[in-house]
Amino acid sequence: MKTILTGFMMVLASSATWAVTPEITIVRQAPVQGGFLVAKVPAGSTVKLDGKPISVGPDGQIVVGFDREAKGAAVLSVCDAQNVCAEKTVKISARVFKTQNVTGIPPKTVDPDPAQVARTEADSKATQEARNKANEAAKWRSAFMDGFELPLEAPTSGVYGSRRTYNGQERSWHKGHDLAAKTGTPVKAPADGIVRLARDTFMSGNLIMLDHGGALTTVYAHLNSMDVKVGDSVKAGDVIGTVGTTGRSSGPHLHWGAYWKNTAIDPILWVAK
């Protein structure tokens, strides 16, 4: 009877261990429209955001981004290797986005001709293909878990989410953060990454995309020079190019953008404080 009882107690103990709810530990977050959440879950877990699967790092790292139009709350669900699951609801705060009127833009980038439209479409396709490679690889270079460094120190000349007019014509909202600096000012990688795109584009000018892992990418537009090539590995602080005014630009500045998968998020929220 003693042996049987001991075995029975061991089964109960094992069952209790299996039933432990997986813990979701928030590392960094900006739960606002255009914001993000970085967390850790038990290694080997599967994670979904609002029912859609997301990448999990080898040590249980996860990162998610919230769209400019995100409303209410997002549900993060985690199931460990024993299929024991937990959920966390993230309330997303609304932001007020103003309108910015930009003048002095090259007219051809506001009203492009058919050939320029075709070039823009080819640029968009190449950019999406580069982002798809980053999303598919979803490798984990986790330096960004502690935040980004600024790519350069300069005054802000444009903010994420603002509605934009160019030479008086309304266009899509602004998908990045602009930093005004002199032509030739070095632009640095904000975190470790791999160069997925380095291309002369019609609208964004000289454009670089860095893949930071976990489907998180950053872009650097209107550059004067591009000092890296596709496939290069960079470290935080490495110079990747210089400030310019190429493409649809009214003057020398860096357009710095960030994307989680295909969602444009606010890069300035990632800067470590």
C-alpha positions as CSV (number, residue, x, y, z in Angstrom):
1,M,0.0,0.0,0.0
2,K,2.9,2.4,0.8
3,T,4.4,1.8,-2.6
4,I,1.1,2.4,-4.4
5,L,0.4,5.5,-2.4
6,T,3.9,6.9,-3.1
7,G,3.4,6.3,-6.8
8,F,0.0,7.9,-6.7
9,M,1.5,11.0,-5.0
10,M,4.3,11.2,-7.6
11,V,1.7,11.2,-10.4
12,L,-0.2,14.0,-8.6
13,A,3.1,16.0,-8.2
14,S,3.9,15.5,-11.9
15,S,0.4,16.6,-12.9
16,A,0.7,19.7,-10.8
17,T,4.0,20.5,-12.5
18,W,2.5,20.0,-16.0
19,A,-0.4,22.4,-15.1
20,V,1.8,25.3,-14.2
21,T,0.6,28.3,-16.3
22,P,3.3,29.6,-18.6
23,E,4.5,33.0,-17.5
24,I,4.6,36.1,-19.8
25,T,7.3,38.5,-18.6
26,I,7.2,42.0,-20.1
27,V,10.7,43.3,-20.9
28,R,9.8,46.6,-22.6
29,Q,6.6,48.0,-23.9
30,A,4.9,51.1,-25.4
31,P,1.3,49.9,-25.6
32,V,0.1,52.7,-27.8
33,Q,-0.9,53.1,-31.5
34,G,2.3,52.5,-33.4
35,G,3.9,51.0,-30.3
36,F,5.3,47.6,-29.4
37,L,5.7,45.0,-26.7
38,V,8.8,42.9,-26.0
39,A,8.4,39.9,-23.7
40,K,9.8,36.5,-22.7
41,V,7.9,33.3,-22.4
42,P,9.0,29.7,-21.6
43,A,11.4,28.4,-24.3
44,G,9.6,26.2,-26.8
45,S,6.3,27.9,-26.4
46,T,4.0,28.8,-29.3
47,V,2.6,32.4,-29.2
48,K,-0.2,34.1,-31.0
49,L,-1.3,37.7,-31.2
50,D,-5.1,38.0,-31.7
51,G,-5.0,34.5,-33.0
52,K,-2.1,34.9,-35.5
53,P,1.2,33.1,-34.8
54,I,4.3,35.1,-34.1
55,S,8.0,34.1,-34.0
56,V,9.6,33.0,-30.7
57,G,13.3,33.3,-30.1
58,P,15.4,30.3,-28.8
59,D,15.2,31.7,-25.2
60,G,11.6,32.6,-25.4
61,Q,11.9,36.2,-26.7
62,I,9.0,37.7,-28.5
63,V,8.3,41.1,-30.1
64,V,5.0,42.4,-31.4
65,G,4.1,45.8,-33.0
66,F,0.8,47.7,-32.9
67,D,-0.6,49.4,-36.0
68,R,-1.3,53.2,-36.2
69,E,-5.0,52.3,-36.3
70,A,-4.9,49.7,-33.5
71,K,-7.8,50.2,-31.0
72,G,-8.9,48.8,-27.7
73,A,-6.8,45.8,-26.8
74,A,-4.7,43.0,-28.2
75,V,-4.7,39.4,-26.8
76,L,-1.4,37.6,-26.5
77,S,-1.8,33.8,-26.0
78,V,1.0,31.5,-25.0
79,C,1.0,27.7,-25.0
80,D,4.1,25.9,-23.5
81,A,5.5,22.5,-24.7
82,Q,2.9,20.7,-22.6
83,N,0.1,22.7,-24.3
84,V,-0.7,24.5,-21.1
85,C,-1.8,28.0,-22.1
86,A,-2.1,31.5,-20.8
87,E,-3.4,34.8,-22.1
88,K,-2.5,38.4,-21.5
89,T,-4.6,41.3,-22.6
90,V,-2.7,44.4,-23.7
91,K,-4.7,47.7,-23.6
92,I,-3.6,50.0,-26.5
93,S,-3.8,53.7,-25.9
94,A,-4.9,56.0,-28.7
95,R,-2.7,58.9,-29.9
96,V,-3.5,62.2,-31.6
97,F,-1.9,62.5,-35.1
98,K,-1.7,66.0,-36.6
99,T,-1.3,67.1,-40.2
100,Q,2.1,68.3,-41.5
101,N,2.3,70.4,-44.6
102,V,5.5,69.9,-46.5
103,T,6.5,72.3,-49.3
104,G,9.5,72.5,-51.6
105,I,9.1,68.8,-52.7
106,P,10.3,68.0,-56.3
107,P,7.1,68.1,-58.4
108,K,7.9,64.8,-60.1
109,T,7.7,63.0,-56.8
110,V,4.2,64.4,-56.1
111,D,2.8,63.9,-59.6
112,P,5.0,61.2,-61.2
113,D,4.7,60.4,-64.9
114,P,3.8,56.8,-66.0
115,A,7.5,55.8,-66.2
116,Q,8.1,57.1,-62.7
117,V,5.0,55.3,-61.5
118,A,6.4,52.1,-62.9
119,R,9.7,52.6,-61.2
120,T,7.9,53.3,-57.9
121,E,6.0,50.1,-58.2
122,A,9.2,48.2,-58.9
123,D,10.8,49.8,-55.9
124,S,7.8,48.8,-53.7
125,K,8.1,45.2,-54.9
126,A,11.8,45.0,-54.1
127,T,11.2,46.6,-50.7
128,Q,8.5,44.1,-49.9
129,E,10.6,41.2,-51.1
130,A,13.4,42.3,-48.8
131,R,11.0,42.6,-45.9
132,N,9.6,39.1,-46.7
133,K,13.1,37.6,-46.4
134,A,13.4,39.2,-43.0
135,N,10.0,37.9,-41.9
136,E,10.7,34.4,-43.1
137,A,14.2,34.2,-41.6
138,A,12.9,35.6,-38.2
139,K,16.3,34.9,-36.7
140,W,17.0,36.3,-33.3
141,R,19.7,38.8,-32.9
142,S,18.4,40.0,-29.6
143,A,20.4,43.2,-29.1
144,F,17.2,45.2,-29.7
145,M,15.6,43.7,-26.6
146,D,17.1,46.5,-24.6
147,G,16.1,49.2,-27.1
148,F,17.5,51.1,-30.0
149,E,20.2,53.8,-30.1
150,L,19.4,56.9,-32.2
151,P,20.8,56.6,-35.7
152,L,22.0,60.2,-35.3
153,E,21.6,63.1,-32.9
154,A,19.6,65.8,-34.7
155,P,16.4,67.9,-34.3
156,T,13.1,66.2,-35.2
157,S,11.5,67.5,-38.4
158,G,8.7,65.0,-38.8
159,V,6.9,62.5,-36.7
160,Y,5.3,59.1,-37.1
161,G,1.6,58.9,-37.9
162,S,1.1,62.5,-39.0
163,R,-1.1,63.1,-42.0
164,R,0.9,64.6,-44.9
165,T,0.4,67.1,-47.6
166,Y,3.2,67.6,-50.2
167,N,3.1,70.9,-52.1
168,G,-0.5,71.3,-51.0
169,Q,-1.6,67.8,-52.1
170,E,-2.8,65.3,-49.5
171,R,-0.9,62.0,-49.5
172,S,-0.6,59.0,-47.1
173,W,0.3,59.3,-43.5
174,H,4.0,59.5,-42.5
175,K,5.5,56.1,-41.6
176,G,8.6,57.1,-39.8
177,H,10.5,59.7,-37.8
178,D,12.5,62.5,-39.5
179,L,15.7,63.9,-38.2
180,A,17.1,67.1,-39.9
181,A,20.8,67.1,-40.4
182,K,23.4,68.4,-42.8
183,T,24.2,66.4,-46.0
184,G,27.0,63.9,-45.2
185,T,26.1,63.4,-41.5
186,P,26.9,59.8,-40.6
187,V,23.9,57.5,-40.1
188,K,24.4,54.7,-37.6
189,A,22.7,51.3,-37.1
190,P,20.5,51.5,-33.9
191,A,21.0,47.8,-33.1
192,D,22.7,44.8,-34.6
193,G,21.3,43.6,-37.9
194,I,21.7,42.3,-41.4
195,V,21.3,44.5,-44.5
196,R,18.3,43.3,-46.5
197,L,18.1,46.2,-48.9
198,A,20.4,48.9,-50.3
199,R,18.6,50.5,-53.3
200,D,18.3,53.8,-55.1
201,T,14.5,54.3,-55.2
202,F,12.4,57.0,-56.8
203,M,10.4,58.1,-53.8
204,S,12.6,57.2,-50.8
205,G,15.9,58.0,-52.6
206,N,18.8,55.9,-51.4
207,L,17.2,53.4,-49.1
208,I,18.6,50.9,-46.6
209,M,16.7,48.2,-44.7
210,L,18.1,46.4,-41.7
211,D,16.8,43.1,-40.3
212,H,17.0,43.0,-36.5
213,G,15.4,39.6,-36.1
214,G,12.0,38.6,-34.9
215,A,10.4,40.1,-38.0
216,L,11.6,43.6,-36.9
217,T,13.1,45.8,-39.6
218,T,14.2,49.4,-39.8
219,V,14.6,51.6,-42.9
220,Y,16.8,54.7,-43.6
221,A,15.6,56.9,-46.5
222,H,16.8,59.9,-48.6
223,L,20.4,59.0,-47.9
224,N,23.3,60.8,-49.7
225,S,25.4,57.6,-49.6
226,M,24.9,54.0,-48.8
227,D,28.0,52.5,-47.2
228,V,26.8,48.9,-46.8
229,K,25.5,46.2,-49.2
230,V,22.9,43.5,-49.0
231,G,24.0,40.7,-46.8
232,D,26.3,42.7,-44.6
233,S,26.2,42.2,-40.9
234,V,26.3,45.4,-38.8
235,K,26.7,46.2,-35.1
236,A,24.9,48.9,-33.2
237,G,26.8,52.1,-33.9
238,D,28.2,51.1,-37.2
239,V,28.0,53.8,-39.9
240,I,25.6,52.5,-42.7
241,G,25.3,55.7,-44.8
242,T,25.1,59.5,-44.7
243,V,22.2,62.0,-44.6
244,G,21.0,63.4,-47.9
245,T,18.0,64.7,-49.7
246,T,17.4,62.1,-52.4
247,G,13.9,61.1,-53.5
248,R,10.8,62.9,-52.3
249,S,12.5,65.3,-50.0
250,S,12.4,69.0,-49.3
251,G,15.9,69.2,-47.7
252,P,18.6,67.2,-46.0
253,H,17.2,64.8,-43.4
254,L,17.0,61.2,-42.4
255,H,13.7,59.4,-42.6
256,W,13.9,56.6,-40.0
257,G,11.2,53.9,-40.1
258,A,10.5,50.7,-38.3
259,Y,8.3,47.7,-39.2
260,W,7.1,44.7,-37.4
261,K,6.3,42.2,-40.1
262,N,4.4,44.6,-42.5
263,T,3.1,46.9,-39.9
264,A,4.7,50.4,-39.8
265,I,5.5,51.3,-36.1
266,D,7.1,54.3,-34.4
267,P,10.9,53.9,-34.3
268,I,11.4,56.7,-31.7
269,L,9.4,54.6,-29.1
270,W,12.2,52.0,-29.3
271,V,15.0,54.4,-28.2
272,A,16.3,53.2,-24.9
273,K,15.7,55.7,-22.1
